[in-house]
Amino acid sequence: MNKLIIVDDEVFALEQLSTLLDWNLIGFELVGTFQNGLEAIEYIKSNEVHTVLTDIKMPHVDGLELTKMCYEQFPSICVVIISAYRDFEYARTAMQYNALDYVTKPINYKDFYNTMLKIATRDSGDNLPESFIDHETQSLCQQIFSNLLCGMYEDIEALEAQLLESDMVVDLSDSPCVIINIHINNFENYMNNIWKHGKFKLYNAISLMLPVKSKNAYYSQVRYASNNIEVISISKPSAPDFNKDVSDFISELRQNLLDLLNLEADIRIVDEFPSLTAVFEAKTIETPITEKTNQGNIIDIAIEYINTHYGDSLTLETVAKYVNISPIYFSTYFKQHSGTNFLTFLTNLRMQKARELLHDKNIKISLVCNMVGYKNSTHFYNVFKAYNNNLTPAQYRDDNVLK
């Protein structure tokens, strides 16, 4: 597990960064938070640290001095700087000391997530093979296939456009397709005693291992639940014998899993289609993975969890982890079954709860902000206005309660 510390002199910012991502899910262990660089340095000198996430402006020792110290004394530590300052000189100085990234506030969540994910998969103290590092195109392929299997494309042209964007050269009418299920035996024992890198990296490792042995097919892991992983495979143009290729691939994959990951797994084909057009026409493909959750209806469980935890620092990744399916697949699945995307659903719920709370004039607006999951009052005010006819929380209370 990649050991992470966060350094920021503002208590609120420190708390926000600590909960901005589900650190454990993406491969980090948050081992410490500090309000100045001096405290961070003292900790690093006597404790194992792999990654430092730091603000620039701090008392005693600022973020640039901390970065320099890591560069000179602990060169294996990755440093990511977060700052409200967009000054080029700050960024240039940070890069001179090998800071991996310079993130400006307000933070772009997607970019920040991708930055930290790359660090987790590349620089973990557990040293996973270099070939297990994720790639942006892999995520795009997974999203395309998840959309396809969930029947999210309105027409075949939309599917073609996304395939083109991913640089996948596919003839939709002549592209045999199979869905492969990998059932990991003795999963809990394997995760606790053999793998030890966390579930996310296991799924990532298997996904990135898939194309290695086959030059005639595309493979993408698209969804998982506990010890079941599902992969979609489609032929590339001019594949001489796709069915044979898949058969050979399964044999080779099983051997690779045994050799590289020390893993035992039952691997089988669960669905076959003569072409991607046939998959599109089938609309929604129900496969065994949803049956393996053994928790009832996934969407009901997810919504119940959101209704209970909307006041927390909730993310799509958090809920996906709770229902034990992959975040990419959960994103598509949630939209398909609820009629809206996760963030819109969560924001609508929070705004509904905020309006209910504002009807009680004894509850301070700052407390309402915290109770519905917003740590930043300015962000809460902006979102509230956008969802309530440009009224601030105070104006909404005046119009609906105090008159």
Secondary structure, DSSP 8 states (H G I E B T S, - for coil): -EEEEEE-S-HHHHHHHHHHS-TTTTTEEEEEEESSHHHHHHHHHHS--SEEEEES--SSS-HHHHHHHHHHH-TT-EEEEEES---HHHHHHHHHTT-SEEEESS--HHHHHHHHHHHHHHS-TT---GGG---HHHHHHHHHHHHHHTT--SSHHHHHHHHHHTT----TTS--EEEEEEEETTHHHHIIIII-S-HHHHHHHHHHHGGGG-SSEEEEEEEEETTEEEEEEEE-TT-S-HHHHHHHHHHHHHHHHHHHH---EEEEEEEEES-HHHHHHH-----GGGGGG-SS-HHHHHHHHHHHHTTS---HHHHHHHHTS-HHHHHHHHHHHHSS-HHHHHHHHHHHHHHHHHTSTTS-HHHHHHHTT-S-HHHHHHHHHHHTTT--HHHHHIIIII-
